[in-house]
Amino acid sequence: MNRYPRNMIGHGPDAPDAKWPGGAKVAISLVLNYEEGGENCILHGDGQSEAFLSDIAGAAQWPGQRHWNMESIYEYGARAGFWRLHQLFTERDIPVTIYGVATALARSPEQVAAMKNAGWEIASHGLKWVEHKDMPEEEERSQIAEAVRLHTEVVGTPPTGWYTGRCSLNTVRLTAELGLPWISDTYDDDLPYWLEAGDRDQLVIPYTLEANDMRFATAPGYITGEQFYQYLKDAFDVLYAEGEAGRAKMMSVGLHCRLIGRPGKMAGLKKFLDYVAQFDDVWFPRRIDIANHWAEHHPHVRYDRPTEMDKDMFVSTYGSIFEHSPWIAERAYDLELGPAHDRAVGLHNALCRMFRSATDDEKMGVLTAHPDLAGKLAAAKRLTADSTSEQASAGLDALTDGEREEFTRLNTAYTEKHGFPFIIAVRDHDKAGILNAFKERVSNDTETEIKTACGQVERIALHRLKALLP
């Protein structure tokens, strides 16, 4: 099978209204990354110093050496930045989620106690704050397991969720094996969504790298706290307006003790919190609260996905979408199909591609495979189930004698002139509208009618797929 693994559709155009508690228009998830003491360091058994997310411009790893300045900046996050943020959030009674690197938590027992006393959620941020991209799968699986073990030992309870950050191609799949309420190593949506991980449904709560203070340490990025505030405010305003329109979303804000914990940077965060405090219908949940809400109000619904079927099942299921033309489904099966084709519009596009690229004789075969409207096959109850349902939807199964005679006359005239039956997506019309279209189109030239009929065949196919797929 030629299958494309990336999901480019997500919730699609019909994304659900989150229906946050209390009718909140936006759910703001504040995430505090606790990495200090878990970064690359010779003292931690690493082969080099850290170079990521600090105030040192152009920092590079120092192989085989400790980097005193880098270590000192990380220490600021634990010694000063954390406590400044802890005071800010506890004074305002705003709960946060901690992304805690297990080895960093183990080296910061007083901070862990403060997190727990504040009722904050402590999720896992991996064993160490290091790159995973080149890590063999079994080594990463082993480190994930050790992170869970150490986290549970240090915190007293297992992690409720997971975010690695510097992840590999395998990280999401491996963390989905843990059975946690949520995982977050994606940046692909403004709402949670479900991932089918074998027999279980894994909730993914996407994170952010843009509404994130890491931009103080990357280019292009923020220089002042005011810039950070303005970006957060703009993001909130757009999301709030969507929530007012019945499309409530989630806003993640990523924070780091050694970055936003600096006074000049934190001024922007405080200003943002002051701004949103003016709104009564804003929810500040921990990520576990989001997970519990989503599981209750938006549970996952499984269905047979076209891209996961073998060819026989695929053709058996979708071979009749184009009337008596299973060859279209047979060809479509061999296309590069992905998650976007597991929905009606996506699969419709794949099937239509094969119809549009067919020869003129093949297209004509599809047109001639369609039955007459309210014709002899209908009277003899020999239509396909789809055609029977479609014609009944427009009342063509309950014609008066006069209407039946008119349909018969038009059928005969149309077929004799054009060489194929009159085709129209009857679900788009009522009986009167169908008759009017019939009378108008019977006088068209055949080339025009072939184009029109092909368009109607595609429209019929879409209606049929929408009855089967999301």
C-alpha positions as CSV (number, residue, x, y, z in Angstrom):
1,M,0.0,0.0,0.0
2,N,1.1,3.5,-0.8
3,R,0.2,5.3,2.4
4,Y,1.1,8.8,3.6
5,P,1.5,8.9,7.4
6,R,1.1,12.6,8.1
7,N,-2.3,13.9,9.2
8,M,-3.0,17.0,7.2
9,I,-6.8,17.2,8.0
10,G,-7.2,16.8,11.8
11,H,-10.6,17.9,13.0
12,G,-11.2,19.4,9.5
13,P,-13.7,22.2,8.8
14,D,-16.2,20.8,11.3
15,A,-13.9,21.0,14.4
16,P,-16.0,20.6,17.6
17,D,-16.8,23.4,20.0
18,A,-14.7,22.5,23.0
19,K,-17.6,23.3,25.4
20,W,-15.2,24.2,28.2
21,P,-16.6,24.3,31.8
22,G,-18.7,27.3,32.6
23,G,-19.0,28.2,28.9
24,A,-15.4,29.5,28.8
25,K,-14.5,31.0,25.5
26,V,-10.8,30.0,25.8
27,A,-8.9,27.5,27.9
28,I,-5.4,28.8,28.7
29,S,-3.0,26.1,29.6
30,L,0.1,27.5,31.3
31,V,3.0,25.1,31.1
32,L,6.2,25.6,33.2
33,N,9.1,23.6,31.9
34,Y,11.4,22.5,34.7
35,E,14.7,21.5,33.1
36,E,17.3,23.0,35.4
37,G,19.6,20.2,36.5
38,G,18.6,17.9,33.7
39,E,20.4,19.6,30.8
40,N,23.6,18.4,29.1
41,C,26.4,18.6,31.6
42,I,29.6,16.6,32.2
43,L,28.3,16.2,35.8
44,H,25.3,14.4,34.5
45,G,27.3,11.9,32.5
46,D,27.0,13.7,29.2
47,G,29.8,14.2,26.8
48,Q,29.4,18.0,26.5
49,S,27.8,21.1,27.9
50,E,24.4,22.5,27.1
51,A,23.8,25.0,24.2
52,F,20.0,25.3,24.0
53,L,17.6,27.9,25.4
54,S,19.8,30.3,27.4
55,D,20.7,34.0,27.3
56,I,24.1,33.2,25.9
57,A,24.1,34.4,22.3
58,G,25.4,31.8,19.8
59,A,26.1,29.2,22.5
60,A,27.7,26.0,21.4
61,Q,28.3,22.7,23.2
62,W,31.7,22.3,24.7
63,P,32.8,18.7,24.3
64,G,34.3,17.2,27.4
65,Q,34.1,20.4,29.4
66,R,31.8,22.1,31.9
67,H,30.4,25.4,30.7
68,W,30.3,27.5,33.9
69,N,28.3,30.4,32.5
70,M,25.7,28.0,31.0
71,E,25.4,26.1,34.2
72,S,25.0,29.4,36.1
73,I,22.1,30.5,33.8
74,Y,20.3,27.2,34.3
75,E,20.9,27.5,38.1
76,Y,19.2,30.9,38.0
77,G,16.0,29.2,36.8
78,A,16.0,26.9,39.8
79,R,17.3,29.3,42.4
80,A,15.3,32.5,41.5
81,G,13.1,32.2,38.5
82,F,11.1,29.3,39.8
83,W,10.2,31.0,43.1
84,R,9.3,34.2,41.4
85,L,6.9,32.3,39.1
86,H,5.6,30.2,42.0
87,Q,4.7,33.4,43.9
88,L,3.0,34.9,40.8
89,F,0.8,31.9,40.1
90,T,-0.1,31.0,43.7
91,E,-1.0,34.6,44.6
92,R,-3.4,34.6,41.6
93,D,-4.6,31.0,42.3
94,I,-3.7,30.0,38.7
95,P,-2.9,26.3,38.4
96,V,-0.1,25.3,36.0
97,T,1.2,22.1,34.5
98,I,4.9,21.3,35.1
99,Y,6.9,19.6,32.4
100,G,9.4,18.1,34.7
101,V,12.6,16.5,33.6
102,A,12.9,13.6,35.9
103,T,16.6,14.1,36.8
104,A,16.0,17.8,37.3
105,L,13.1,17.1,39.7
106,A,15.3,14.7,41.6
107,R,17.9,17.5,42.1
108,S,15.2,20.0,43.3
109,P,13.3,18.5,46.2
110,E,12.1,21.9,47.6
111,Q,10.7,23.0,44.3
112,V,8.9,19.7,43.9
113,A,7.4,20.1,47.3
114,A,6.2,23.6,46.3
115,M,4.7,22.3,43.1
116,K,2.8,19.7,45.0
117,N,1.6,22.0,47.7
118,A,0.3,24.4,45.1
119,G,-1.8,21.6,43.5
120,W,0.1,21.8,40.2
121,E,0.2,19.0,37.8
122,I,3.6,17.4,37.4
123,A,3.9,15.7,34.0
124,S,7.1,14.1,32.6
125,H,9.5,16.0,30.4
126,G,11.7,12.9,29.9
127,L,14.7,11.5,31.8
128,K,17.1,14.2,30.7
129,W,16.9,17.5,28.8
130,V,18.8,16.2,25.8
131,E,18.2,15.5,22.1
132,H,16.4,12.3,21.2
133,K,16.6,12.6,17.4
134,D,19.5,10.2,17.0
135,M,18.6,7.9,19.8
136,P,17.9,4.3,18.8
137,E,14.3,3.3,19.5
138,E,15.2,0.7,22.2
139,E,17.4,3.2,24.0
140,E,14.6,5.8,23.9
141,R,12.1,3.3,25.2
142,S,14.5,2.5,28.0
143,Q,15.0,6.1,28.9
144,I,11.2,6.7,28.9
145,A,10.7,3.8,31.3
146,E,13.5,5.1,33.6
147,A,11.9,8.6,33.5
148,V,8.6,7.2,34.7
149,R,10.3,5.2,37.4
150,L,12.4,8.1,38.7
151,H,9.5,10.6,38.4
152,T,7.3,8.3,40.5
153,E,10.0,7.9,43.1
154,V,10.7,11.6,43.4
155,V,7.2,13.0,43.1
156,G,5.4,10.2,44.8
157,T,2.9,9.6,42.0
158,P,3.4,8.7,38.3
159,P,3.3,11.4,35.6
160,T,-0.1,12.2,34.3
161,G,1.1,13.3,30.9
162,W,4.2,13.5,28.7
163,Y,6.2,16.0,26.7
164,T,9.7,15.3,25.5
165,G,10.3,18.4,23.4
166,R,13.6,17.5,21.9
167,C,12.0,14.4,20.5
168,S,12.6,11.7,17.8
169,L,10.4,10.4,15.1
170,N,9.5,7.6,17.5
171,T,8.6,9.6,20.6
172,V,4.9,10.0,20.2
173,R,4.4,6.3,19.4
174,L,6.6,5.2,22.3
175,T,4.9,7.5,24.9
176,A,1.5,6.5,23.6
177,E,2.4,3.0,24.8
178,L,2.5,4.2,28.4
179,G,-1.3,4.5,28.8
180,L,-1.1,8.1,30.1
181,P,-4.2,10.4,30.1
182,W,-2.4,12.7,27.6
183,I,0.8,13.3,25.6
184,S,1.9,16.6,24.0
185,D,4.8,16.2,21.6
186,T,2.9,17.9,18.7
187,Y,2.2,21.4,17.7
188,D,-0.5,20.7,15.1
189,D,-3.8,22.0,16.5
190,D,-5.6,24.4,18.8
191,L,-7.7,21.5,20.2
192,P,-7.0,18.1,21.7
193,Y,-7.5,15.1,19.5
194,W,-7.4,11.3,19.7
195,L,-4.7,9.1,18.3
196,E,-5.4,5.4,17.9
197,A,-2.5,3.6,19.5
198,G,-3.2,-0.1,19.0
199,D,-6.3,-1.1,21.0
200,R,-6.3,2.1,23.1
201,D,-7.3,5.7,22.3
202,Q,-4.5,8.1,23.2
203,L,-5.4,11.8,23.8
204,V,-3.0,14.3,22.3
205,I,-3.0,17.8,23.7
206,P,-0.9,19.9,21.3
207,Y,1.7,22.2,22.7
208,T,3.3,25.5,21.3
209,L,6.7,26.8,20.3
210,E,5.4,30.3,19.4
211,A,3.4,31.4,22.4
212,N,6.5,30.4,24.3
213,D,9.2,32.3,26.2
214,M,11.8,30.2,24.4
215,R,11.5,32.9,21.7
216,F,13.5,35.1,24.1
217,A,16.4,32.8,23.4
218,T,15.9,32.1,19.7
219,A,15.8,34.2,16.5
220,P,13.5,35.6,15.4
221,G,12.3,36.2,18.9
222,Y,11.2,38.5,21.7
223,I,13.5,41.2,23.0
224,T,11.3,42.7,25.6
225,G,8.5,41.6,27.9
226,E,6.2,43.9,26.1
227,Q,6.7,42.0,22.9
228,F,5.8,38.7,24.7
229,Y,2.7,40.3,26.1
230,Q,1.6,41.7,22.8
231,Y,1.9,38.3,21.1
232,L,0.0,36.5,23.9
233,K,-2.7,39.2,23.8
234,D,-3.1,39.0,20.1
235,A,-3.4,35.2,20.2
236,F,-5.9,35.4,23.0
237,D,-8.0,38.0,21.3
238,V,-8.3,35.9,18.1
239,L,-9.1,32.7,20.1
240,Y,-11.6,34.6,22.3
241,A,-13.4,35.8,19.2
242,E,-13.6,32.3,17.9
243,G,-15.0,31.2,21.2
244,E,-17.7,33.8,21.1
245,A,-18.7,32.4,17.7
246,G,-19.2,29.0,19.2
247,R,-15.7,27.6,18.3
248,A,-14.0,27.6,21.7
249,K,-10.3,26.7,21.5
250,M,-7.3,26.1,23.7
251,M,-4.3,28.4,24.1
252,S,-1.0,26.9,25.3
253,V,1.6,29.2,26.8
254,G,5.1,27.7,27.3
255,L,7.4,29.0,30.0
256,H,10.9,28.3,31.4
257,C,12.1,29.2,34.8
258,R,15.5,30.6,33.6
259,L,13.8,32.7,30.8
260,I,10.5,34.1,31.9
261,G,11.7,34.0,35.5
262,R,13.9,37.1,34.8
263,P,12.2,40.3,36.0
264,G,12.1,42.1,32.7
265,K,10.7,39.2,30.8
266,M,8.2,38.3,33.5
267,A,6.7,41.8,33.3
268,G,5.2,40.8,29.9
269,L,3.6,37.6,31.4
270,K,2.2,39.6,34.4
271,K,0.7,42.1,32.0
272,F,-0.9,39.3,30.0
273,L,-2.4,37.8,33.1
274,D,-3.8,41.2,34.1
275,Y,-5.4,41.6,30.7
276,V,-7.2,38.2,30.7
277,A,-8.3,38.8,34.3
278,Q,-10.8,41.3,32.8
279,F,-12.7,38.4,31.1
280,D,-15.0,36.2,33.2
281,D,-15.3,33.4,30.7
282,V,-11.7,32.2,30.6
283,W,-10.6,28.9,32.0
284,F,-7.1,28.2,33.4
285,P,-6.9,24.4,33.5
286,R,-4.0,22.1,34.1
287,R,-3.5,19.8,31.1
288,I,-5.0,16.8,33.1
289,D,-8.1,18.9,33.5
290,I,-8.3,19.4,29.8
291,A,-7.8,15.7,29.3
292,N,-10.5,14.7,31.7
293,H,-12.9,17.2,30.1
294,W,-12.2,16.0,26.6
295,A,-12.5,12.4,27.5
296,E,-15.9,13.1,29.0
297,H,-17.4,15.4,26.4
298,H,-15.5,14.4,23.2
299,P,-14.8,10.7,23.5
300,H,-13.2,9.0,20.5
301,V,-15.4,7.2,18.1
302,R,-13.6,4.5,16.0
303,Y,-14.7,3.5,12.5
304,D,-13.3,1.4,9.7
305,R,-10.8,3.7,8.0
306,P,-10.4,3.3,4.3
307,T,-6.6,3.7,4.4
308,E,-6.3,0.8,6.8
309,M,-8.4,-1.7,4.7
310,D,-6.9,-4.4,2.5
311,K,-7.8,-4.1,-1.1
312,D,-10.6,-6.6,-1.1
313,M,-12.4,-4.8,1.7
314,F,-11.7,-1.4,0.2
315,V,-13.2,-2.3,-3.1
316,S,-16.1,-4.2,-1.5
317,T,-17.0,-1.1,0.6
318,Y,-16.4,1.6,-1.9
319,G,-16.7,-0.2,-5.3
320,S,-20.4,0.9,-5.7
321,I,-19.8,4.6,-4.9
322,F,-19.6,5.0,-8.7
323,E,-22.5,3.0,-10.1
324,H,-21.5,-0.5,-11.1
325,S,-17.9,0.7,-11.5
326,P,-15.6,-1.1,-8.9
327,W,-12.6,-0.4,-11.1
328,I,-12.5,3.2,-9.8
329,A,-12.1,2.0,-6.3
330,E,-9.5,-0.6,-7.4
331,R,-7.4,2.1,-8.9
332,A,-7.9,4.6,-6.1
333,Y,-6.6,2.0,-3.6
334,D,-3.2,2.2,-5.2
335,L,-2.9,6.0,-4.8
336,E,-0.9,7.7,-2.1
337,L,-3.6,7.8,0.6
338,G,-3.4,9.2,4.1
339,P,-5.5,10.2,7.1
340,A,-7.2,13.0,5.0
341,H,-8.7,10.3,2.8
342,D,-10.4,8.6,5.7
343,R,-13.0,11.3,5.6
344,A,-15.8,11.5,3.0
345,V,-14.4,14.5,1.1
346,G,-10.9,13.1,1.0
347,L,-11.9,9.7,-0.3
348,H,-14.2,11.4,-2.7
349,N,-11.3,13.3,-4.2
350,A,-9.3,10.1,-4.6
351,L,-12.1,8.3,-6.4
352,C,-12.9,11.3,-8.6
353,R,-9.2,11.5,-9.6
354,M,-9.5,8.0,-11.0
355,F,-12.8,8.8,-12.8
356,R,-11.4,12.0,-14.2
357,S,-8.3,10.3,-15.5
358,A,-10.2,7.4,-17.1
359,T,-10.6,7.1,-20.9
360,D,-13.7,8.5,-22.6
361,D,-15.0,5.0,-23.1
362,E,-14.6,4.2,-19.4
363,K,-16.4,7.4,-18.4
364,M,-19.2,6.5,-20.8
365,G,-19.4,3.1,-19.2
366,V,-20.0,4.8,-15.8
367,L,-22.7,7.0,-17.3
368,T,-24.5,4.2,-19.0
369,A,-24.4,2.1,-15.8
370,H,-26.8,4.6,-14.2
371,P,-30.5,3.7,-14.3
372,D,-33.3,5.8,-15.7
373,L,-35.0,8.0,-13.2
374,A,-38.3,6.4,-12.1
375,G,-37.8,3.9,-15.0
376,K,-38.4,0.2,-15.5
377,L,-35.7,-1.0,-13.2
378,A,-37.2,1.1,-10.4
379,A,-40.7,-0.3,-11.1
380,A,-39.2,-3.8,-11.0
381,K,-37.3,-3.0,-7.8
382,R,-34.0,-3.9,-9.5
383,L,-32.1,-0.8,-8.6
384,T,-29.0,-0.9,-6.3
385,A,-29.7,-0.1,-2.7
386,D,-28.0,3.4,-3.2
387,S,-30.1,4.2,-6.2
388,T,-33.3,3.0,-4.6
389,S,-32.7,5.2,-1.5
390,E,-31.7,8.2,-3.6
391,Q,-34.7,8.1,-5.9
392,A,-37.0,7.6,-2.9
393,S,-35.5,10.7,-1.2
394,A,-36.9,12.8,-3.9
395,G,-40.3,11.0,-4.0
396,L,-39.6,9.3,-7.3
397,D,-40.9,6.1,-5.9
398,A,-44.4,7.6,-5.4
399,L,-45.3,9.2,-8.7
400,T,-48.7,9.8,-10.0
401,D,-49.6,8.2,-13.3
402,G,-49.1,11.5,-15.1
403,E,-45.7,12.1,-13.5
404,R,-44.6,8.6,-14.4
405,E,-45.7,9.1,-18.0
406,E,-43.7,12.4,-18.2
407,F,-40.6,10.8,-16.8
408,T,-40.9,7.9,-19.3
409,R,-41.2,10.3,-22.2
410,L,-38.2,12.4,-21.0
411,N,-36.1,9.3,-20.3
412,T,-36.7,8.0,-23.8
413,A,-36.0,11.4,-25.5
414,Y,-32.9,12.0,-23.5
415,T,-31.4,8.6,-24.0
416,E,-32.1,8.5,-27.7
417,K,-30.4,11.9,-28.1
418,H,-27.4,11.5,-25.9
419,G,-26.8,7.8,-25.6
420,F,-26.9,7.5,-21.8
421,P,-29.5,8.1,-19.1
422,F,-30.3,11.5,-17.6
423,I,-28.2,11.7,-14.4
424,I,-28.8,14.1,-11.6
425,A,-27.9,14.1,-7.9
426,V,-31.4,13.8,-6.7
427,R,-30.6,14.4,-3.1
428,D,-29.9,18.0,-4.1
429,H,-33.4,18.5,-5.5
430,D,-37.1,17.9,-4.9
431,K,-39.3,16.2,-7.5
432,A,-40.3,19.5,-9.2
433,G,-36.7,20.6,-9.4
434,I,-35.6,17.3,-11.0
435,L,-38.4,17.6,-13.7
436,N,-37.4,21.2,-14.5
437,A,-33.7,20.2,-14.9
438,F,-34.8,17.3,-17.0
439,K,-36.8,19.5,-19.4
440,E,-33.9,22.0,-19.7
441,R,-31.1,19.6,-20.2
442,V,-32.7,17.3,-22.7
443,S,-32.2,20.0,-25.3
444,N,-28.5,20.5,-24.6
445,D,-25.8,19.2,-27.0
446,T,-24.3,15.9,-26.1
447,E,-20.8,17.3,-25.3
448,T,-22.3,19.6,-22.7
449,E,-24.4,16.8,-21.3
450,I,-21.5,14.5,-20.9
451,K,-19.6,17.2,-18.8
452,T,-22.8,17.9,-16.8
453,A,-23.5,14.2,-16.2
454,C,-19.9,13.5,-15.1
455,G,-20.2,16.4,-12.6
456,Q,-23.5,14.9,-11.3
457,V,-21.9,11.4,-11.0
458,E,-19.2,12.9,-8.8
459,R,-21.9,14.7,-6.8
460,I,-23.8,11.5,-6.3
461,A,-20.6,9.8,-5.1
462,L,-20.0,12.5,-2.5
463,H,-23.5,12.0,-1.1
464,R,-22.9,8.2,-0.9
465,L,-19.6,8.7,0.9
466,K,-21.0,11.1,3.4
467,A,-23.5,8.4,4.4
468,L,-20.5,6.2,5.3
469,L,-17.7,8.4,6.6
470,P,-17.1,11.5,8.7
